[in-house]
Amino acid sequence: MGRKKKQWSASGRALIAGVVAVLPALAATVEIKGKVTNDFSEQQYRSVEIIVADRLGVELGRTRPDARGRYELKFSGPRYIILKALLEGYPTALYQLDTEEQKESTTDREENRVFGELRLLTYYQNITFAASGAAGEDSGGPPTLDQLLAQEDRRAVEIYRKARGQREAGDAGKAVGTLENLIRKFPEFYIGYVDLGMILAAQQKNDQAIEVFAKAQQLRPEHPWAYIGLGLAWSNKSDHAKAAEYLETAIGIDPDSVSAQYQLGEALFKLGQADRALECLRRSVELEPLYNPLAYKIMSSIYVSRQDAMRAAGVLEAYLEHFPDAADREKVEQIVRKLRR
């Protein structure tokens, strides 16, 4: 991508650092490319619907794959997004993606300069539908959003849905006002605090978000979302120790939360706690191998730091297996070859 290739050092840190490098948060436009990996018929591929939304459920774009299962989506969006794939007869495939830390900068490409985009970030996300019944079933975990709303006052739910509509229309300011009005009228409405906190965190109003998430946590200390929100806000403030504390609590409530396991692993990695980070990241890929490719890269980096080249190579090979169309495939293959020497 216009950068000189670095030579392999004794520890391999330089090249691995290139794999897990964090990009600056300047992106205005995001492009997602990928493939449905199931062996489907042309009709099945074309019947898949792929939807991108933010973490509040606001839709950012949707598309359908071509006859070979390949798809592309281009949109403007926040750092954290949800990619959802639907096909009748199969459980919904659902992934959370980080548009800041998992994308390849292509600002040096001529077409970007021609179109005048601030930055185009590309991410290849493959989708695999599990066998029918293998996912999406009620696991007895924490209540879902629909289950939570079913327990609330109908009038409060109407206001909440109004706020969602405002957010979907792109008016976060109105949505914040509506949610603030909602929790004034219905101060026990847990999900209203969660949604308000998520918007505030997305706006980098992290101190306000922390206050709101703390109230949500007091309302439902047995539910993980407030703790995950607190982890997000403290991570935004670069206080990874605080973030890890809340994410540990979230995992204690819901150990099968892929999001919490991955985010805790990332926080612990940044804190230098490699053993625990590795444990969480391993668990995240066990729960959902395609959830977050950065998990494999961080794990490989940890193995490199331990001078365990074979395990580092194996993790990156797993990454290439699960993400065969990854934009950085050539670079990662080069690293694997050097690790295998």
Rosetta silent file (secondary structure, phi, psi, omega in degrees, C-alpha in Angstrom):
SEQUENCE: MGRKKKQWSASGRALIAGVVAVLPALAATVEIKGKVTNDFSEQQYRSVEIIVADRLGVELGRTRPDARGRYELKFSGPRYIILKALLEGYPTALYQLDTEEQKESTTDREENRVFGELRLLTYYQNITFAASGAAGEDSGGPPTLDQLLAQEDRRAVEIYRKARGQREAGDAGKAVGTLENLIRKFPEFYIGYVDLGMILAAQQKNDQAIEVFAKAQQLRPEHPWAYIGLGLAWSNKSDHAKAAEYLETAIGIDPDSVSAQYQLGEALFKLGQADRALECLRRSVELEPLYNPLAYKIMSSIYVSRQDAMRAAGVLEAYLEHFPDAADREKVEQIVRKLRR
SCORE:     score description
SCORE:     0.000 S_00000001
   1 L     0.000   38.765  177.783    0.000    0.000    0.000 S_00000001
   2 L    86.556    1.753  179.080    2.820    2.379   -0.849 S_00000001
   3 L  -104.667  144.282  176.598    4.854    1.469    2.228 S_00000001
   4 L   -69.949  140.556  179.165    8.297   -0.131    2.110 S_00000001
   5 L   -74.192  133.295  179.643    8.364   -3.685    3.383 S_00000001
   6 L   -83.739  147.129  178.351   10.221   -4.038    6.659 S_00000001
   7 L   -79.693  150.674 -179.707   12.870   -6.724    7.064 S_00000001
   8 L   -70.903  130.839  177.447   12.319   -9.559    9.544 S_00000001
   9 L  -100.024  175.240 -177.066   14.097   -9.058   12.862 S_00000001
  10 L   -58.585  -41.668 -178.157   15.169  -11.687   15.360 S_00000001
  11 L   -88.187  -16.590 -178.032   12.014  -11.331   17.400 S_00000001
  12 L    77.038    8.420 -174.451    9.725  -10.641   14.484 S_00000001
  13 H   -64.506  -37.834 -174.257    8.199   -7.711   16.351 S_00000001
  14 H   -61.722  -46.442 -177.510    8.478   -5.242   13.476 S_00000001
  15 H   -71.200  -42.012  178.946    6.443   -7.286   11.034 S_00000001
  16 H   -63.757  -38.033  177.995    3.864   -8.412   13.561 S_00000001
  17 H   -59.069  -34.097  177.494    3.494   -4.822   14.718 S_00000001
  18 H   -66.216  -29.344 -179.764    2.592   -3.990   11.135 S_00000001
  19 H   -73.995  -39.282 -174.468   -0.176   -6.568   11.273 S_00000001
  20 L  -101.276   13.249 -177.371   -1.769   -5.283   14.471 S_00000001
  21 L   -59.374  143.987  178.993   -1.129   -1.596   13.899 S_00000001
  22 L   -97.916  129.700 -179.971   -3.929    0.749   14.915 S_00000001
  23 L   -86.667  152.319  177.011   -5.036    3.302   12.360 S_00000001
  24 L   -67.374  150.317 -174.885   -5.962    6.877   13.279 S_00000001
  25 L   -83.854   70.149 -178.852   -9.667    7.575   13.662 S_00000001
  26 L  -114.731    0.468 -169.755  -10.074    9.684   10.532 S_00000001
  27 L   -68.715  133.719  173.314  -12.361    7.469    8.465 S_00000001
  28 L  -110.129  -30.065 -177.948  -15.430    8.987    6.889 S_00000001
  29 E  -123.911  135.775  179.897  -16.183    6.221    4.403 S_00000001
  30 E  -121.871  137.739  174.448  -16.024    2.477    4.992 S_00000001
  31 E  -121.463  128.140  176.297  -16.095   -0.248    2.374 S_00000001
  32 E  -114.198  129.064  174.809  -16.771   -3.862    3.322 S_00000001
  33 E  -124.964  146.769  179.316  -16.116   -6.661    0.849 S_00000001
  34 E  -172.906 -168.061 -177.152  -16.567  -10.339    1.495 S_00000001
  35 E  -148.164  142.364  169.137  -18.037  -13.668    0.495 S_00000001
  36 E   -79.230  119.439 -169.822  -20.639  -16.086    1.771 S_00000001
  37 L   -87.546  -10.667  178.006  -18.498  -19.181    2.240 S_00000001
  38 L   -63.514  154.030  176.802  -21.256  -21.803    2.261 S_00000001
  39 L   -84.767   77.880 -176.625  -21.590  -24.057   -0.770 S_00000001
  40 L   -98.503  163.526  170.537  -24.881  -22.501   -1.881 S_00000001
  41 L   -76.802  165.695  178.149  -26.707  -22.457   -5.180 S_00000001
  42 H   -57.828  -41.162 -179.845  -26.763  -19.246   -7.205 S_00000001
  43 H   -63.850  -39.650  178.358  -30.349  -18.664   -6.067 S_00000001
  44 H   -65.839  -44.358  178.274  -29.379  -19.081   -2.409 S_00000001
  45 H   -56.001  -45.848 -177.089  -26.459  -16.682   -2.737 S_00000001
  46 H   -71.890  -14.970  179.756  -28.728  -14.076   -4.292 S_00000001
  47 H   -88.498  -12.238  178.482  -31.313  -14.635   -1.549 S_00000001
  48 L   -70.258  137.685  174.765  -28.920  -13.695    1.246 S_00000001
  49 E  -115.426  126.950 -177.882  -29.489  -10.204    2.640 S_00000001
  50 E  -113.229  126.070 -174.264  -26.541   -8.429    4.255 S_00000001
  51 E  -126.477  134.775  173.736  -27.237   -5.468    6.538 S_00000001
  52 E  -109.659  133.294  178.982  -24.835   -3.094    8.283 S_00000001
  53 E  -141.318  161.660  171.909  -26.025   -1.224   11.368 S_00000001
  54 E   -81.344 -179.287 -173.489  -24.509    0.645   14.264 S_00000001
  55 L   -75.471   -4.435  172.503  -24.631   -0.849   17.741 S_00000001
  56 L   -95.390    0.727  179.039  -27.963    0.812   18.440 S_00000001
  57 L    91.642    6.160  179.654  -29.491   -0.992   15.473 S_00000001
  58 L   -75.764  122.017 -175.829  -29.555    2.009   13.125 S_00000001
  59 E   -71.587  134.891  179.012  -29.204    0.688    9.582 S_00000001
  60 E  -109.526  -20.917  179.787  -26.277    2.054    7.570 S_00000001
  61 E   173.528  161.752  176.948  -26.640   -0.007    4.396 S_00000001
  62 E  -151.803  157.658 -179.761  -27.698   -3.320    2.900 S_00000001
  63 E  -160.584  176.537  173.218  -26.971   -5.446   -0.150 S_00000001
  64 L  -127.317  148.321  179.046  -27.198   -8.964   -1.638 S_00000001
  65 L   -69.652  165.489  174.016  -24.316  -11.137   -2.891 S_00000001
  66 L   -83.786 -170.301 -175.180  -23.743  -11.931   -6.549 S_00000001
  67 L   -65.677  -16.808  178.529  -24.090  -15.405   -8.079 S_00000001
  68 L  -102.342    3.542  177.931  -20.773  -16.463   -6.515 S_00000001
  69 L    89.745    4.768 -178.770  -21.622  -15.219   -3.057 S_00000001
  70 E   -89.649  146.412 -178.360  -19.420  -12.100   -3.177 S_00000001
  71 E  -144.175  161.214  175.906  -20.702   -8.763   -1.898 S_00000001
  72 E  -141.290  142.914  175.401  -19.636   -5.167   -1.359 S_00000001
  73 E  -140.267  134.422  178.612  -21.017   -2.430    0.871 S_00000001
  74 E  -129.970  130.247 -174.203  -19.849    1.167    1.093 S_00000001
  75 E  -161.312  166.644  170.508  -21.190    3.570    3.695 S_00000001
  76 L  -100.571  133.830 -175.751  -20.340    6.257    6.228 S_00000001
  77 L  -161.047  178.854 -178.911  -20.473    5.005    9.770 S_00000001
  78 L   -79.615 -178.636 -178.871  -19.175    4.900   13.329 S_00000001
  79 L   -66.905  -45.859 -177.565  -16.193    2.986   14.625 S_00000001
  80 E  -104.186  128.735 -179.311  -18.148   -0.047   15.819 S_00000001
  81 E  -132.529  164.359  175.604  -20.713   -1.621   13.525 S_00000001
  82 E  -114.330  129.344  174.864  -22.802   -4.771   13.332 S_00000001
  83 E  -107.387  122.372 -176.405  -22.801   -6.895   10.182 S_00000001
  84 E  -123.946  134.721  178.265  -25.877   -9.119    9.898 S_00000001
  85 E  -123.009  132.959 -176.033  -26.613  -11.719    7.216 S_00000001
  86 E  -121.321  137.919  173.041  -30.058  -13.264    6.737 S_00000001
  87 L  -152.018  126.227 -177.128  -31.163  -16.328    4.786 S_00000001
  88 L   -55.990  131.922  179.515  -34.466  -18.121    5.224 S_00000001
  89 L    93.574   -5.765 -179.901  -34.000  -21.459    6.950 S_00000001
  90 L  -125.224  148.112  173.424  -30.700  -20.506    8.600 S_00000001
  91 L   -62.461  150.158  178.900  -29.917  -18.764   11.889 S_00000001
  92 L   -63.448  134.096  172.943  -28.882  -15.147   11.494 S_00000001
  93 E   -91.479  127.654 -172.060  -25.129  -14.617   11.097 S_00000001
  94 E  -136.422  129.315  179.772  -24.069  -11.667   13.250 S_00000001
  95 E  -135.623  145.766  169.110  -20.668  -10.002   13.664 S_00000001
  96 E  -102.468  133.769 -179.359  -19.368   -6.884   15.377 S_00000001
  97 E  -123.492  151.517  177.874  -16.636   -5.070   13.453 S_00000001
  98 E  -109.285  107.644 -174.531  -14.250   -2.283   14.362 S_00000001
  99 L   -75.616   -8.440 -179.640  -13.965    0.108   11.407 S_00000001
 100 L   -95.032  -45.528 -170.232  -10.956    1.866   12.916 S_00000001
 101 L   -97.023   -8.049 -175.520   -8.586   -0.895   13.964 S_00000001
 102 L  -116.597   16.209 -175.727   -9.313   -3.627   11.433 S_00000001
 103 L  -113.978  158.667  178.743   -9.164   -1.811    8.149 S_00000001
 104 E  -100.108  126.221  178.314   -6.504   -1.180    5.602 S_00000001
 105 E   -72.359  131.082  179.287   -5.868    2.430    4.716 S_00000001
 106 L  -122.981   30.836 -176.677   -6.051    2.999    0.968 S_00000001
 107 L   -67.651  -15.513 -179.839   -5.539    6.743    0.942 S_00000001
 108 L   -85.648   -2.779 -179.477   -2.583    6.310   -1.403 S_00000001
 109 L   -77.103  139.629 -175.773   -4.768    4.895   -4.173 S_00000001
 110 H   -58.700  -40.151 -176.234   -5.296    7.155   -7.149 S_00000001
 111 H   -63.920  -30.178  178.539   -9.050    6.614   -7.243 S_00000001
 112 H   -67.286  -40.338  178.843   -9.386    7.933   -3.691 S_00000001
 113 H   -67.004  -37.008 -179.724   -7.671   11.174   -4.594 S_00000001
 114 H   -63.517  -43.928 -177.421   -9.833   11.466   -7.694 S_00000001
 115 H   -84.148   -6.409  173.857  -13.047   11.082   -5.723 S_00000001
 116 L    70.617   28.181  179.701  -11.763   13.309   -2.953 S_00000001
 117 L   -79.630  144.215  177.195  -12.541   10.981   -0.081 S_00000001
 118 L   -61.395  -47.979  178.629  -10.973   11.694    3.267 S_00000001
 119 L  -163.261  138.643  174.903  -10.181    8.029    3.742 S_00000001
 120 E  -114.928  119.782 -179.840  -11.438    4.755    2.366 S_00000001
 121 E  -108.864  130.120 -175.615  -11.074    1.830    4.723 S_00000001
 122 E  -114.815  136.132  178.588  -11.494   -1.657    3.333 S_00000001
 123 E  -139.728  130.319  179.603  -12.315   -4.777    5.289 S_00000001
 124 E   -98.379  113.047 -177.134  -12.966   -8.257    3.939 S_00000001
 125 L  -119.000  109.434  177.094  -15.564   -9.999    6.058 S_00000001
 126 L   -84.198  149.233 -177.964  -16.545  -13.527    5.116 S_00000001
 127 E  -121.256  132.353  175.315  -19.871  -14.912    6.273 S_00000001
 128 L  -128.430  123.142  176.958  -20.617  -18.550    7.087 S_00000001
 129 L   -83.018  130.738  175.899  -24.103  -19.686    8.014 S_00000001
 130 L   -71.706  164.237  175.278  -24.166  -22.377   10.705 S_00000001
 131 L   -60.622  148.400 -176.936  -26.272  -25.477   10.218 S_00000001
 132 L   -56.579  128.363  179.742  -29.932  -24.850   10.925 S_00000001
 133 L    91.604   -9.001 -177.141  -30.542  -24.920   14.656 S_00000001
 134 L   -82.641  -14.872 -179.460  -26.861  -24.644   15.551 S_00000001
 135 L  -145.225  165.914  175.899  -27.090  -20.976   16.445 S_00000001
 136 L    80.044    1.944  179.387  -29.619  -18.369   17.419 S_00000001
 137 L   -82.833  161.360  177.498  -31.369  -20.650   19.888 S_00000001
 138 L   -70.894  113.216 -176.083  -32.291  -19.540   23.375 S_00000001
 139 L   -94.643    3.679 -178.713  -29.241  -20.464   25.432 S_00000001
 140 L    78.463   13.956 -179.901  -30.718  -19.401   28.756 S_00000001
 141 L   -80.440 -163.735 -179.722  -28.403  -16.374   28.860 S_00000001
 142 L   -59.738  155.883 -179.924  -29.270  -12.784   29.763 S_00000001
 143 L   -59.026  143.582  175.590  -32.554  -11.363   28.372 S_00000001
 144 L   -79.041  174.863  178.230  -32.479  -10.145   24.784 S_00000001
 145 H   -59.620  -46.721 -179.523  -33.589   -6.668   23.729 S_00000001
 146 H   -61.350  -40.080  179.030  -37.056   -7.913   22.776 S_00000001
 147 H   -66.083  -38.161  177.655  -37.383   -9.722   26.103 S_00000001
 148 H   -65.264  -45.969 -178.458  -36.338   -6.610   27.986 S_00000001
 149 H   -65.264  -32.168 -179.951  -38.789   -4.396   26.113 S_00000001
 150 H   -64.627  -20.198 -179.280  -41.607   -6.883   26.689 S_00000001
 151 L   -90.149   -5.841 -171.874  -41.207   -6.246   30.426 S_00000001
 152 L   -97.938  164.053  175.249  -41.495   -2.453   30.127 S_00000001
 153 L   -61.743  133.569 -177.219  -44.389    0.021   30.163 S_00000001
 154 H   -57.659  -36.550 -179.765  -45.890    0.317   26.681 S_00000001
 155 H   -66.251  -38.340  178.043  -45.685    4.117   26.815 S_00000001
 156 H   -66.216  -40.071  179.829  -41.978    3.962   27.603 S_00000001
 157 H   -64.132  -37.138  178.429  -41.380    1.541   24.719 S_00000001
 158 H   -63.072  -43.826  177.825  -43.157    3.940   22.329 S_00000001
 159 H   -64.681  -41.256  179.453  -40.853    6.795   23.353 S_00000001
 160 H   -59.478  -45.324 -179.534  -37.861    4.481   23.076 S_00000001
 161 H   -67.368  -31.261  174.442  -38.819    3.479   19.531 S_00000001
 162 H   -62.079  -43.808  177.975  -39.237    7.161   18.662 S_00000001
 163 H   -61.966  -40.673  177.249  -35.642    7.726   19.787 S_00000001
 164 H   -61.223  -41.703  178.957  -34.537    4.804   17.645 S_00000001
 165 H   -62.802  -41.064  177.889  -36.329    6.336   14.680 S_00000001
 166 H   -63.760  -40.743  178.297  -34.594    9.662   15.210 S_00000001
 167 H   -64.438  -40.924  179.065  -31.250    7.916   15.398 S_00000001
 168 H   -64.127  -30.771  178.375  -32.024    6.017   12.199 S_00000001
 169 L   -79.408   -0.747  177.510  -32.811    9.315   10.507 S_00000001
 170 L    87.547   11.203 -179.074  -29.319   10.477   11.436 S_00000001
 171 L  -106.095   79.599 -179.158  -30.368   12.947   14.120 S_00000001
 172 H   -63.376  -32.709  179.656  -28.386   11.796   17.149 S_00000001
 173 H   -61.220  -46.424  177.884  -29.071   15.106   18.887 S_00000001
 174 H   -64.993  -39.744  179.943  -32.830   14.569   18.826 S_00000001
 175 H   -61.260  -42.309  177.732  -32.366   10.936   19.856 S_00000001
 176 H   -60.962  -45.969  179.280  -30.342   12.030   22.891 S_00000001
 177 H   -60.443  -42.247 -179.886  -33.045   14.541   23.845 S_00000001
 178 H   -66.280  -41.552  179.262  -35.782   11.931   23.490 S_00000001
 179 H   -66.998  -37.775  177.375  -33.851    9.366   25.538 S_00000001
 180 H   -64.861  -39.823  176.206  -33.155   11.927   28.245 S_00000001
 181 H   -64.705  -39.347  179.516  -36.859   12.750   28.334 S_00000001
 182 H   -60.066  -48.373 -175.898  -37.631    9.024   28.444 S_00000001
 183 H   -76.398  -17.957  171.003  -35.487    8.305   31.486 S_00000001
 184 H   -70.356  -42.617 -179.131  -36.860   11.380   33.255 S_00000001
 185 H   -76.531  -34.589 -177.696  -40.385   10.045   32.821 S_00000001
 186 L  -129.192   77.284 -172.404  -39.438    6.399   33.330 S_00000001
 187 L   -67.563   -4.044  177.654  -36.320    6.422   35.525 S_00000001
 188 L  -104.111   10.278 -174.701  -36.261    2.612   35.746 S_00000001
 189 L   -82.632   90.432 -172.581  -36.078    2.078   31.956 S_00000001
 190 H   -54.863  -50.914 -173.532  -32.778    0.190   31.767 S_00000001
 191 H   -67.387  -24.317  175.347  -32.368   -0.082   27.996 S_00000001
 192 H   -63.373  -40.975  176.742  -32.973    3.657   27.612 S_00000001
 193 H   -65.719  -41.400 -179.260  -29.851    4.320   29.687 S_00000001
 194 H   -61.316  -47.275 -178.960  -27.878    1.757   27.675 S_00000001
 195 H   -64.763  -42.599  178.604  -28.846    3.331   24.347 S_00000001
 196 H   -61.679  -43.805  178.804  -28.176    6.849   25.611 S_00000001
 197 H   -61.861  -38.866  179.881  -24.777    5.777   26.916 S_00000001
 198 H   -64.817  -40.874  178.075  -23.875    4.172   23.594 S_00000001
 199 H   -64.578  -44.975 -179.615  -24.693    7.359   21.676 S_00000001
 200 H   -62.488  -40.485  178.090  -22.683    9.459   24.126 S_00000001
 201 H   -65.182  -39.965  177.877  -19.728    7.070   23.894 S_00000001
 202 H   -63.043  -30.227  177.376  -19.915    7.176   20.097 S_00000001
 203 L   -85.846    5.144 -177.958  -19.752   10.982   20.379 S_00000001
 204 L    62.073   24.436  172.245  -16.710   10.614   22.659 S_00000001
 205 L   -92.333   66.901 -165.725  -18.661   12.181   25.526 S_00000001
 206 H   -71.220  -34.675  179.033  -17.227    9.480   27.698 S_00000001
 207 H   -64.634  -42.580  176.177  -17.652   11.048   31.133 S_00000001
 208 H   -64.578  -41.320  179.666  -21.365   11.524   30.488 S_00000001
 209 H   -60.264  -41.600 -179.639  -21.584    8.010   29.066 S_00000001
 210 H   -62.022  -41.380  177.695  -19.981    6.574   32.191 S_00000001
 211 H   -61.728  -42.289 -178.182  -22.565    8.318   34.406 S_00000001
 212 H   -68.864  -45.267  178.928  -25.400    6.948   32.285 S_00000001
 213 H   -63.966  -34.816  178.223  -24.005    3.399   32.139 S_00000001
 214 H   -62.790  -39.083  176.411  -23.444    3.473   35.901 S_00000001
 215 H   -65.043  -42.623  177.776  -27.151    4.201   36.399 S_00000001
 216 H   -60.092  -41.249 -179.612  -28.041    1.337   34.052 S_00000001
 217 H   -63.243  -36.608  178.378  -25.749   -0.952   36.032 S_00000001
 218 H   -67.237  -34.854 -178.856  -27.533    0.008   39.252 S_00000001
 219 H   -71.057  -41.761 -178.356  -30.898   -0.795   37.669 S_00000001
 220 L  -134.688   74.867 -178.581  -29.883   -4.218   36.360 S_00000001
 221 L   -66.557  -12.956 -179.772  -26.664   -5.380   37.985 S_00000001
 222 L   -90.399   -1.916 -176.787  -27.408   -8.895   36.719 S_00000001
 223 L  -109.172  141.458 -170.235  -27.346   -7.870   33.032 S_00000001
 224 L   -81.020  -18.889 -168.364  -24.066   -7.494   31.074 S_00000001
 225 H   -64.218  -37.594  179.458  -24.775   -4.579   28.706 S_00000001
 226 H   -64.149  -38.956  179.214  -24.149   -1.776   31.184 S_00000001
 227 H   -67.549  -39.127  176.865  -20.784   -3.317   32.089 S_00000001
 228 H   -64.203  -40.524  176.986  -19.866   -3.673   28.414 S_00000001
 229 H   -62.466  -42.061  177.117  -20.825   -0.028   27.911 S_00000001
 230 H   -63.614  -39.083  176.241  -18.660    1.011   30.839 S_00000001
 231 H   -61.346  -41.682  178.746  -15.815   -1.004   29.363 S_00000001
 232 H   -62.402  -48.483 -176.970  -16.262    0.779   26.038 S_00000001
 233 H   -64.124  -41.952  178.813  -16.307    4.256   27.589 S_00000001
 234 H   -69.446  -32.575  173.876  -13.236    3.613   29.747 S_00000001
 235 H   -64.049  -40.729  177.098  -11.431    2.144   26.724 S_00000001
 236 H   -58.718  -32.039  179.765  -12.248    5.342   24.836 S_00000001
 237 L   -87.870    5.588  179.753  -10.533    7.196   27.691 S_00000001
 238 L    63.069   22.868  172.863   -7.535    4.834   27.359 S_00000001
 239 L   -99.385   81.350 -173.123   -8.065    3.551   30.887 S_00000001
 240 H   -71.942  -24.147  176.277   -7.782   -0.099   29.951 S_00000001
 241 H   -65.946  -46.259  176.807   -7.513   -1.232   33.574 S_00000001
 242 H   -62.930  -44.077  179.393  -10.957    0.213   34.356 S_00000001
 243 H   -57.737  -45.521 -178.914  -12.313   -1.173   31.094 S_00000001
 244 H   -62.290  -37.427  179.948  -11.007   -4.640   31.936 S_00000001
 245 H   -59.691  -46.304 -179.215  -12.612   -4.498   35.376 S_00000001
 246 H   -72.662  -36.295  179.180  -16.077   -3.935   33.923 S_00000001
 247 H   -68.202  -33.192  174.026  -15.593   -6.397   31.075 S_00000001
 248 H   -60.165  -41.806  178.835  -14.563   -9.076   33.587 S_00000001
 249 H   -64.469  -42.296  179.076  -17.894   -8.503   35.311 S_00000001
 250 H   -59.481  -41.415 -179.429  -19.754   -8.754   31.991 S_00000001
 251 H   -70.327  -32.924  175.342  -18.083  -12.081   31.265 S_00000001
 252 H   -61.870  -31.357  178.282  -18.921  -13.306   34.742 S_00000001
 253 H   -81.480  -42.935 -177.210  -22.568  -12.714   33.861 S_00000001
 254 L  -135.565   85.032 -177.807  -22.380  -13.988   30.295 S_00000001
 255 L   -65.110  -14.497  179.011  -19.220  -16.044   29.603 S_00000001
 256 L   -96.484   14.299  175.796  -20.455  -16.739   26.088 S_00000001
 257 L   -78.473  108.003 -179.032  -20.495  -13.068   25.102 S_00000001
 258 H   -62.139  -42.237 -178.729  -18.113  -12.958   22.148 S_00000001
 259 H   -59.763  -47.563 -178.646  -17.994   -9.172   22.295 S_00000001
 260 H   -65.650  -41.428  179.702  -17.044   -9.087   25.964 S_00000001
 261 H   -62.556  -46.057 -178.597  -14.436  -11.833   25.575 S_00000001
 262 H   -66.240  -47.951 -176.837  -12.779  -10.121   22.631 S_00000001
 263 H   -62.977  -36.441  176.657  -12.892   -6.622   24.114 S_00000001
 264 H   -66.755  -42.126  177.861  -11.477   -7.864   27.409 S_00000001
 265 H   -58.650  -41.684  179.369   -8.721   -9.695   25.548 S_00000001
 266 H   -66.150  -42.314  179.614   -7.814   -6.511   23.686 S_00000001
 267 H   -63.588  -43.712  179.889   -7.815   -4.450   26.897 S_00000001
 268 H   -65.512  -36.544  176.803   -5.625   -6.969   28.710 S_00000001
 269 H   -60.759  -43.269  179.895   -3.229   -7.068   25.757 S_00000001
 270 H   -68.937  -22.337  176.844   -2.847   -3.303   25.970 S_00000001
 271 L   -86.745   -2.861 -179.664   -2.207   -3.682   29.702 S_00000001
 272 L    80.814   13.255  179.744    0.582   -6.168   29.008 S_00000001
 273 L   -94.944   75.827 -169.842   -1.305   -9.076   30.591 S_00000001
 274 H   -64.187  -40.020 -176.685   -0.546  -11.510   27.801 S_00000001
 275 H   -61.667  -49.976 -179.709   -1.641  -14.746   29.518 S_00000001
 276 H   -68.660  -37.250  177.902   -5.155  -13.529   30.337 S_00000001
 277 H   -59.802  -45.050 -179.737   -5.437  -11.737   27.016 S_00000001
 278 H   -61.643  -40.566  178.783   -4.594  -14.956   25.203 S_00000001
 279 H   -60.508  -46.509 -178.837   -7.194  -16.853   27.219 S_00000001
 280 H   -67.522  -42.774 -178.268   -9.961  -14.370   26.326 S_00000001
 281 H   -67.297  -38.894  175.044   -8.995  -14.127   22.679 S_00000001
 282 H   -59.467  -44.188 -179.472   -8.864  -17.908   22.339 S_00000001
 283 H   -63.263  -38.849 -178.877  -12.333  -18.088   23.863 S_00000001
 284 H   -63.376  -40.009 -179.400  -13.638  -15.436   21.467 S_00000001
 285 H   -77.943  -24.695  172.776  -12.484  -17.386   18.406 S_00000001
 286 H   -66.881  -42.197  179.999  -13.827  -20.623   19.882 S_00000001
 287 H   -68.184  -40.137 -178.285  -17.231  -18.989   20.267 S_00000001
 288 L  -154.564   96.571 -176.157  -17.146  -17.404   16.800 S_00000001
 289 L   -58.269  -27.154 -176.265  -14.086  -17.953   14.563 S_00000001
 290 L  -100.100    8.968 -174.066  -15.154  -15.211   12.169 S_00000001
 291 L   -64.420  -49.710 -173.606  -16.108  -12.626   14.783 S_00000001
 292 L  -151.677  108.392 -177.034  -12.982  -10.484   14.783 S_00000001
 293 L   -63.534  -24.286 -179.699   -9.823  -11.130   12.736 S_00000001
 294 H   -63.863  -23.079  177.310   -7.746   -8.896   14.977 S_00000001
 295 H   -57.916  -43.765 -179.562   -8.032  -11.621   17.643 S_00000001
 296 H   -65.875  -39.023 -177.293   -5.776  -13.865   15.564 S_00000001
 297 H   -69.570  -39.436  177.355   -3.270  -11.085   14.959 S_00000001
 298 H   -66.446  -43.041  178.622   -3.016  -10.150   18.626 S_00000001
 299 H   -60.167  -42.292  178.495   -2.604  -13.809   19.592 S_00000001
 300 H   -62.300  -40.820  178.193    0.153  -14.199   17.019 S_00000001
 301 H   -60.958  -40.040  178.253    1.867  -11.092   18.363 S_00000001
 302 H   -63.495  -44.086  179.601    1.787  -12.581   21.867 S_00000001
 303 H   -64.231  -37.475  177.234    3.341  -15.822   20.632 S_00000001
 304 H   -61.907  -42.306 -179.944    6.063  -13.872   18.808 S_00000001
 305 H   -63.237  -23.229  177.964    6.889  -12.011   22.019 S_00000001
 306 L   -93.162    6.579 -178.426    7.347  -15.436   23.641 S_00000001
 307 L    62.889   27.540  178.637    9.664  -16.549   20.831 S_00000001
 308 L  -103.376   78.435 -173.442    7.105  -19.228   19.878 S_00000001
 309 H   -64.566  -35.457 -176.485    7.286  -18.842   16.102 S_00000001
 310 H   -66.695  -43.382  177.980    5.384  -22.064   15.313 S_00000001
 311 H   -68.353  -38.303  177.933    2.309  -21.095   17.328 S_00000001
 312 H   -60.202  -43.399  178.818    2.477  -17.561   15.961 S_00000001
 313 H   -65.515  -41.336 -178.584    2.507  -18.951   12.431 S_00000001
 314 H   -61.738  -39.704  178.969   -0.315  -21.370   13.209 S_00000001
 315 H   -65.731  -42.183  179.025   -2.580  -18.591   14.470 S_00000001
 316 H   -67.780  -32.646  175.247   -1.937  -16.507   11.358 S_00000001
 317 H   -66.215  -36.805  175.163   -2.621  -19.554    9.181 S_00000001
 318 H   -64.203  -40.190  175.966   -5.956  -19.931   10.964 S_00000001
 319 H   -57.519  -46.788 -178.798   -6.624  -16.260   10.207 S_00000001
 320 H   -66.434  -33.434  178.366   -5.929  -16.857    6.504 S_00000001
 321 H   -66.929  -42.984 -177.411   -8.143  -19.943    6.532 S_00000001
 322 H   -80.281  -24.256 -178.544  -11.085  -18.102    8.032 S_00000001
 323 L  -127.819   67.074 -173.584  -10.546  -14.911    6.028 S_00000001
 324 L   -63.513  -21.608 -179.787   -9.285  -16.106    2.625 S_00000001
 325 L  -101.771   20.372 -178.597  -10.069  -12.791    0.936 S_00000001
 326 L   -58.126  138.728 -177.555   -8.306  -10.646    3.539 S_00000001
 327 L   -63.471  -28.415 -177.658   -6.824   -7.491    2.062 S_00000001
 328 L   -99.073   22.397 -174.630   -3.514   -8.108    3.841 S_00000001
 329 H   -55.636  -47.133 -177.043   -3.244  -11.755    2.775 S_00000001
 330 H   -61.050  -43.040  179.585    0.038  -11.340    0.909 S_00000001
 331 H   -63.266  -44.228 -178.743    1.660   -9.543    3.837 S_00000001
 332 H   -66.785  -39.800  177.147    0.478  -12.172    6.326 S_00000001
 333 H   -59.998  -39.028  177.871    1.665  -15.024    4.074 S_00000001
 334 H   -62.413  -43.081  179.131    5.083  -13.389    3.996 S_00000001
 335 H   -64.239  -42.555  179.538    5.147  -13.239    7.797 S_00000001
 336 H   -60.274  -43.908  178.910    4.075  -16.886    8.063 S_00000001
 337 H   -59.024  -42.228 -179.549    6.894  -17.979    5.755 S_00000001
 338 H   -68.099  -38.395  178.716    9.440  -16.135    7.875 S_00000001
 339 H   -67.294  -32.190 -177.274    8.013  -17.595   11.075 S_00000001
 340 H   -79.560  -10.120 -178.665    8.171  -21.126    9.642 S_00000001
 341 L   -66.947    0.000    0.000   11.871  -20.857    8.748 S_00000001
